[in-house]
Amino acid sequence: MKDLKHIFFTVLSHTNSEVKMMNKEKIEKAQQKKEQDVFNSVTNSIKPRNQNQEHNVREEGIGPKNNKK
């Protein structure tokens, strides 16, 4: 049983450099996710401009014909 525990822990143990590398990768991924969330919140909050709010194309097209009568 002791041999099995020894084998189990040696397989799952990591060196300090491996742990530092994993922590660095986790921090980088978390930072990228945070930056992406900030970018998405900015791009999602801007309402697109409706070009048809200022004038009515149908009235502008029909208007001159009705004025000739």
N, CA and C atoms as an extended XYZ file, in Angstrom:
207
Properties=species:S:1:pos:R:3:atomname:S:1:resname:S:1:resid:I:1 pbc="F F F"
N         0.818       -1.199        0.000 N   MET     1
C         0.000        0.000        0.000 CA  MET     1
C         0.866        1.269        0.000 C   MET     1
N         1.967        1.246        0.758 N   LYS     2
C         2.855        2.405        0.795 CA  LYS     2
C         3.477        2.652       -0.575 C   LYS     2
N         3.815        1.592       -1.262 N   ASP     3
C         4.404        1.744       -2.593 CA  ASP     3
C         3.414        2.392       -3.555 C   ASP     3
N         2.155        2.010       -3.435 N   LEU     4
C         1.121        2.572       -4.297 CA  LEU     4
C         0.961        4.072       -4.034 C   LEU     4
N         0.956        4.492       -2.768 N   LYS     5
C         0.856        5.914       -2.433 CA  LYS     5
C         2.063        6.673       -2.972 C   LYS     5
N         3.229        6.090       -2.825 N   HIS     6
C         4.449        6.735       -3.303 CA  HIS     6
C         4.393        6.946       -4.820 C   HIS     6
N         3.947        5.940       -5.533 N   ILE     7
C         3.830        6.036       -6.994 CA  ILE     7
C         2.781        7.077       -7.366 C   ILE     7
N         1.653        7.071       -6.654 N   PHE     8
C         0.565        8.001       -6.934 CA  PHE     8
C         1.031        9.446       -6.767 C   PHE     8
N         1.712        9.759       -5.682 N   PHE     9
C         2.146       11.128       -5.425 CA  PHE     9
C         3.294       11.555       -6.331 C   PHE     9
N         4.133       10.649       -6.728 N   THR    10
C         5.219       11.037       -7.626 CA  THR    10
C         4.688       11.341       -9.018 C   THR    10
N         3.627       10.669       -9.407 N   VAL    11
C         3.044       10.922      -10.727 CA  VAL    11
C         2.343       12.279      -10.742 C   VAL    11
N         1.678       12.647       -9.643 N   LEU    12
C         0.897       13.876       -9.612 CA  LEU    12
C         1.676       15.096       -9.129 C   LEU    12
N         2.903       14.926       -8.714 N   SER    13
C         3.658       16.073       -8.219 CA  SER    13
C         4.257       16.850       -9.386 C   SER    13
N         4.381       18.151       -9.185 N   HIS    14
C         4.937       19.029      -10.210 CA  HIS    14
C         6.134       19.769       -9.636 C   HIS    14
N         7.017       20.161      -10.501 N   THR    15
C         8.161       20.953      -10.060 CA  THR    15
C         7.710       22.397       -9.845 C   THR    15
N         8.537       23.166       -9.162 N   ASN    16
C         8.201       24.568       -8.906 CA  ASN    16
C         8.052       25.349      -10.202 C   ASN    16
N         8.914       25.074      -11.159 N   SER    17
C         8.826       25.799      -12.433 CA  SER    17
C         7.538       25.450      -13.177 C   SER    17
N         7.104       24.188      -13.083 N   GLU    18
C         5.841       23.800      -13.720 CA  GLU    18
C         4.664       24.516      -13.064 C   GLU    18
N         4.685       24.599      -11.745 N   VAL    19
C         3.604       25.276      -11.025 CA  VAL    19
C         3.595       26.762      -11.374 C   VAL    19
N         4.771       27.391      -11.435 N   LYS    20
C         4.854       28.805      -11.799 CA  LYS    20
C         4.329       29.030      -13.212 C   LYS    20
N         4.673       28.113      -14.126 N   MET    21
C         4.220       28.236      -15.510 CA  MET    21
C         2.698       28.103      -15.587 C   MET    21
N         2.136       27.145      -14.826 N   MET    22
C         0.680       26.969      -14.817 CA  MET    22
C        -0.005       28.195      -14.232 C   MET    22
N         0.557       28.745      -13.149 N   ASN    23
C        -0.021       29.940      -12.548 CA  ASN    23
C         0.049       31.114      -13.516 C   ASN    23
N         1.162       31.233      -14.220 N   LYS    24
C         1.322       32.309      -15.196 CA  LYS    24
C         0.284       32.175      -16.310 C   LYS    24
N         0.068       30.957      -16.791 N   GLU    25
C        -0.921       30.728      -17.847 CA  GLU    25
C        -2.326       31.047      -17.346 C   GLU    25
N        -2.635       30.652      -16.109 N   LYS    26
C        -3.958       30.949      -15.549 CA  LYS    26
C        -4.167       32.449      -15.425 C   LYS    26
N        -3.137       33.150      -14.969 N   ILE    27
C        -3.236       34.603      -14.820 CA  ILE    27
C        -3.417       35.261      -16.185 C   ILE    27
N        -2.672       34.809      -17.188 N   GLU    28
C        -2.793       35.372      -18.537 CA  GLU    28
C        -4.180       35.115      -19.113 C   GLU    28
N        -4.707       33.902      -18.928 N   LYS    29
C        -6.049       33.594      -19.435 CA  LYS    29
C        -7.101       34.432      -18.730 C   LYS    29
N        -6.956       34.605      -17.413 N   ALA    30
C        -7.909       35.421      -16.663 CA  ALA    30
C        -7.853       36.873      -17.128 C   ALA    30
N        -6.655       37.370      -17.394 N   GLN    31
C        -6.500       38.750      -17.861 CA  GLN    31
C        -7.102       38.918      -19.259 C   GLN    31
N        -6.875       37.950      -20.143 N   GLN    32
C        -7.461       38.017      -21.486 CA  GLN    32
C        -8.981       37.985      -21.413 C   GLN    32
N        -9.522       37.141      -20.531 N   LYS    33
C       -10.978       37.052      -20.378 CA  LYS    33
C       -11.536       38.377      -19.868 C   LYS    33
N       -10.838       38.983      -18.910 N   LYS    34
C       -11.275       40.264      -18.362 CA  LYS    34
C       -11.256       41.340      -19.443 C   LYS    34
N       -10.187       41.388      -20.238 N   GLU    35
C       -10.096       42.368      -21.322 CA  GLU    35
C       -11.186       42.139      -22.363 C   GLU    35
N       -11.477       40.884      -22.665 N   GLN    36
C       -12.525       40.561      -23.632 CA  GLN    36
C       -13.893       40.982      -23.102 C   GLN    36
N       -14.132       40.765      -21.803 N   ASP    37
C       -15.400       41.171      -21.203 CA  ASP    37
C       -15.561       42.689      -21.244 C   ASP    37
N       -14.475       43.410      -20.977 N   VAL    38
C       -14.527       44.873      -21.039 CA  VAL    38
C       -14.807       45.310      -22.469 C   VAL    38
N       -14.143       44.697      -23.442 N   PHE    39
C       -14.359       45.034      -24.850 CA  PHE    39
C       -15.803       44.762      -25.244 C   PHE    39
N       -16.337       43.602      -24.861 N   ASN    40
C       -17.710       43.260      -25.213 CA  ASN    40
C       -18.707       44.189      -24.540 C   ASN    40
N       -18.441       44.597      -23.307 N   SER    41
C       -19.379       45.489      -22.632 CA  SER    41
C       -19.416       46.851      -23.322 C   SER    41
N       -18.283       47.297      -23.857 N   VAL    42
C       -18.243       48.577      -24.566 CA  VAL    42
C       -18.947       48.453      -25.907 C   VAL    42
N       -18.667       47.398      -26.650 N   THR    43
C       -19.255       47.260      -27.982 CA  THR    43
C       -20.741       46.939      -27.913 C   THR    43
N       -21.185       46.256      -26.875 N   ASN    44
C       -22.604       45.931      -26.755 CA  ASN    44
C       -23.419       47.116      -26.263 C   ASN    44
N       -22.805       48.072      -25.577 N   SER    45
C       -23.557       49.181      -25.006 CA  SER    45
C       -23.824       50.287      -26.023 C   SER    45
N       -23.106       50.310      -27.123 N   ILE    46
C       -23.309       51.349      -28.129 CA  ILE    46
C       -24.478       50.954      -29.024 C   ILE    46
N       -25.493       51.829      -29.064 N   LYS    47
C       -26.673       51.544      -29.875 CA  LYS    47
C       -26.407       51.998      -31.310 C   LYS    47
N       -26.668       51.145      -32.286 N   PRO    48
C       -26.426       51.555      -33.677 CA  PRO    48
C       -27.391       52.668      -34.098 C   PRO    48
N       -26.917       53.546      -34.950 N   ARG    49
C       -27.712       54.680      -35.417 CA  ARG    49
C       -28.690       54.209      -36.489 C   ARG    49
N       -29.944       54.571      -36.314 N   ASN    50
C       -30.958       54.244      -37.302 CA  ASN    50
C       -31.002       55.382      -38.318 C   ASN    50
N       -30.639       55.088      -39.545 N   GLN    51
C       -30.556       56.133      -40.564 CA  GLN    51
C       -31.928       56.605      -41.028 C   GLN    51
N       -32.974       55.858      -40.760 N   ASN    52
C       -34.306       56.223      -41.235 CA  ASN    52
C       -35.090       57.045      -40.222 C   ASN    52
N       -34.500       57.402      -39.098 N   GLN    53
C       -35.237       58.164      -38.100 CA  GLN    53
C       -35.421       59.618      -38.519 C   GLN    53
N       -34.506       60.160      -39.271 N   GLU    54
C       -34.531       61.582      -39.581 CA  GLU    54
C       -35.452       61.925      -40.750 C   GLU    54
N       -35.751       60.999      -41.613 N   HIS    55
C       -36.615       61.283      -42.754 CA  HIS    55
C       -37.339       60.012      -43.173 C   HIS    55
N       -38.406       60.189      -43.921 N   ASN    56
C       -39.187       59.063      -44.405 CA  ASN    56
C       -38.973       58.964      -45.914 C   ASN    56
N       -38.339       57.905      -46.337 N   VAL    57
C       -37.984       57.741      -47.745 CA  VAL    57
C       -39.237       57.674      -48.611 C   VAL    57
N       -40.273       57.022      -48.151 N   ARG    58
C       -41.501       56.884      -48.943 CA  ARG    58
C       -42.138       58.255      -49.198 C   ARG    58
N       -42.230       59.068      -48.170 N   GLU    59
C       -42.822       60.398      -48.347 CA  GLU    59
C       -41.971       61.258      -49.280 C   GLU    59
N       -40.682       61.146      -49.184 N   GLU    60
C       -39.814       61.930      -50.057 CA  GLU    60
C       -39.950       61.484      -51.507 C   GLU    60
N       -40.164       60.205      -51.719 N   GLY    61
C       -40.301       59.698      -53.083 CA  GLY    61
C       -41.650       60.008      -53.681 C   GLY    61
N       -42.702       59.967      -52.884 N   ILE    62
C       -44.059       60.189      -53.387 CA  ILE    62
C       -44.394       61.679      -53.422 C   ILE    62
N       -43.821       62.448      -52.543 N   GLY    63
C       -44.144       63.864      -52.383 CA  GLY    63
C       -44.153       64.673      -53.670 C   GLY    63
N       -43.110       64.676      -54.470 N   PRO    64
C       -43.092       65.505      -55.680 CA  PRO    64
C       -44.195       65.139      -56.680 C   PRO    64
N       -44.590       63.883      -56.769 N   LYS    65
C       -45.650       63.480      -57.695 CA  LYS    65
C       -46.985       64.054      -57.243 C   LYS    65
N       -47.225       64.059      -55.950 N   ASN    66
C       -48.491       64.580      -55.439 CA  ASN    66
C       -48.560       66.099      -55.563 C   ASN    66
N       -47.449       66.762      -55.538 N   ASN    67
C       -47.446       68.220      -55.642 CA  ASN    67
C       -47.762       68.694      -57.056 C   ASN    67
N       -47.596       67.860      -58.077 N   LYS    68
C       -47.830       68.258      -59.462 CA  LYS    68
C       -49.315       68.326      -59.786 C   LYS    68
N       -50.168       67.682      -59.009 N   LYS    69
C       -51.605       67.653      -59.329 CA  LYS    69
C       -52.262       68.981      -59.240 C   LYS    69
